Amino acid sequence: MSKSQISELLSQASALKPKDLIISDLKWKYLLWAISRRKNILFVGYTRCGKTTAIKVAAKVLECPFFEFNLGSSQDARSTLIGNLTFRKETGTVFVPSEFVEAIQTDGAIILLDELTRASHDAWNILMPVLDPTLRFLRLDEEKSQIIKVGDVCLASTANIGAEYTATKVLDRAMSARFPVKVEMLPLTRDELLQLVQMRHPNLNVTKGSPIWNICDISQKTVDDLKKDEPRLTSLIPTGAVVEMAQLVEDGFALEEIAEMSIYPDFPDEGGADSERTYIKQIVEGYIPKKGAKNPIHDPAQHTTK
């Protein structure tokens, strides 16, 4: 894109942002700029807090070809990123390039490398020259030194960074440096969660004291706890989980039932009375009326907007 086209795009950034994408105007504008300049982008943050959604929405808004590769679920980095030798009766053994080879040659494309911190070291080694702005190539064959030049594409990755994520790797300086643009996706606040839920479930009552308001407030408390010097929790209730719980509320599940099935299992119960699960149960119980009191959770009028 030319400088004038980028300037025009950025001037329209706020108008281009979909209402159901909860992200600050500045981060959205920065994201559009990074894509238009074909920068390597790294999204960091807690799981299910909108990292993948943000880049997918941006690709849709900008009408860019989009490719997605989940590095965390790939067992064979070479097959996923380079290709395989395949025997064909007509031609014998031939090399069949991967979809990734096609993607990096598609000018204007946005390529998402999901779960970068779960990728194998083989995957990282293959990606290093692809991500390096001074190299930008993919080597297909070590013997023949056949290489593919990376086209005019934007490479984006997501990473869950933190001790609470098992089977993840800490990005070393070499890999981290290949992402000049870093976008931190913060957990949504209670009010932002309610805004998102209301857009997804317009008939659901989101007023204070309603079941979904209580769930969003509980989520806020997990975020607040993680900000303390000595937090009791090691993880929060992610945005995606709250959206799923909104569906349960809409279908008539009570807070006690939702907590039992969708909240408690994500918090470890090791440690007895000092466990994370005990602590989150104490938080949830503060929103459940005592016996004999009117329980708005079970009041049908609380499940829909009057």
C-alpha positions, 0 to 999 in steps of 0.5 A: 500500500502507498503512504496515502492509502495507509493514511486514508486507512488509518483515518477510517480505522474507528469506523472500520472496527466491528462493534463486537470486537472489544479492543481499544481504538489505538490497538485496532489502529496499530493492528491495521497499520502493522498489516498494511506495512506487512509487519510481523505481529505477535499477539500475547495474552491469556487463552481465549481472550480474543487474540485469534479473533482480532487478526481474523476480523482484521483480515475480513475487514481488509478483505485480505486472503487469510491462512491459518496454521495451528503450530500447537497441534502440529506433530510434524513441522516439516510436513506442515510448513514445507511439504512431503515426498509422495509417490504417484504412479504416473510420475513416481516420487514427487515433492508436494509443497504444503499449504504454507508454501502457497500462503507465503507466496500469496501477495497481500495475504495475512498468515496466522501462525497460531500457538507459537509458544507450543510449536516444536523447535523444528518449527521454530528453526524452519520459521526463523528465515521466513520471519527474518526481515533481512532474509524472508525465505523458506528453504525446501531442500537442504541438499539442493538449497531450493528456496522460496522467497516470501511474498508481500505478506503479513505474518502474525502469531499468537502466544500464551505467555505465562507459567500457568500454560503447560507445554509452552516455551518461552520465546527466546530473544531471536524469535521475539525480535522477529516480531517488531509489532506486539499486541497485548490482548488484555482480559475484558472488564466486567462492563466490556464482557456485558457489552459483548454478551448483550451483542451476542444475546440481545434478549438476555437481561444484563442488569446488575444482579442478573445471572450473567452480570454475576458471572461477569463480575466473578470474572472481573474478580479473577482478573483483579486477583491476578494483579495482586502482589500475592494472587490466590489464583494462577488463571482467570475466567477467559472471555470465551468461557463467559460467552459460553456461560451466557448461552447456559444462562439463556437456556435456564441454567442456574449460577450454581450449575454453571459454576459446577460445570464451567468454572470450578474445573479450570481451577486446581483443587490441590491444597485443600482449604488453600486451593484455588478451587476453594477460593473461587468457590468462596467467590461464587458463593457470595453471589448465591442468595441464602435459602429463603431469600428470593433468588433472581437466578431462578426467576424466569423474568431474570433470563430475558429483558422485559 
